[in-house]
Amino acid sequence: MPELDLLVLGDCNPDLLVTGAPQAEFGQTERIVDDAKLVIGGSAAISACGAVRLGLRTGLIGVVGDDVFGRFMRESLVERGVDVSGLAVDGKRPTGVSVVLVRGDDRAILTALGTIEELSTRVFDRAKLRTTRHVHVSSFFLQHGLRDDLRSVFADVRATGTTTSIDPNWDPREDWNGGLLDALPETDIVFANSEEVRRIACHEEVEGAARRLAEFAPLVVVKLGRDGALAVRSDQIVRAAALRVDVVDTVGAGDSFDAGFIWAFLSDRSLEDSLALACACGSLSTRAAGGTAAQPTLSEAIAA
């Protein structure tokens, strides 16, 4: 039996979450905001925490620095039950950090990459990937050290029966490929939001973009925010609605969505049920500030 249900590869960094942020401007001005707090950040780390809340035995592979931010992330993940034995420490570079400026339902994210881009096959044992049922990669476009090898990594683990998924997230360079399309034939699930899928597929309409990506990967899942989500598999299209909740903060909602879908996928749920559970996880996670504070348990997600 595999040691873990899920291994998440990707960004592990804190978020400095600033709420009530005014329109950003320079000119040596000072503005007062509602609140600021240091919370678990990085799509990979947030997804891992969400999966643990749902009951999956989950580990995280990433890189942090030997500094206060790195220690914060390691300690916070351990408190939430994430296996951090695959978390490498780089003594030369600082841990990445994101400053998230939140104003209402909009946000801007300023990220210093630090160790985020240091993840590569040189810093983890590929054999560890064979100890899990599923491997998920977050923030593909930030993984400069990993993406060239990702297709071969996925091919290796899939040969042993392990399934795979990618959530590329936003591409700060706006290239929207960087080897992603090359990795998709070895990817069981591709996650993206509506803007990302249109840009990756070079198609203006969301459903058409998802269909185009489904020519490369067997299952494409698109997060539509308040409009729920859709999934494309071969000629099948499934849609699900988002829950109506009092939204406090949408940071990390897509990562919690990913965790919910992966739980359902590993539990052999139907595509319809998988999408509905993922939408519930994403929606419920918005009830509090930060990506992990309101992530639901499995019973809460199912009851919703």
Beta strands, then each sheet from edge to edge (+ up, - down):
strand 1: 4-9
strand 2: 13-19
strand 3: 35-41
strand 4: 58-65
strand 5: 83-90
strand 6: 97-103
strand 7: 106-112
strand 8: 132-138
strand 9: 163-167
strand 10: 189-193
strand 11: 220-223
strand 12: 229-233
strand 13: 236-240
sheet 1: 5+ 4+ 1+ 8+ 9+ 10+ 11+ 12- 13+
sheet 2: 3+ 2- 6- 7+
end
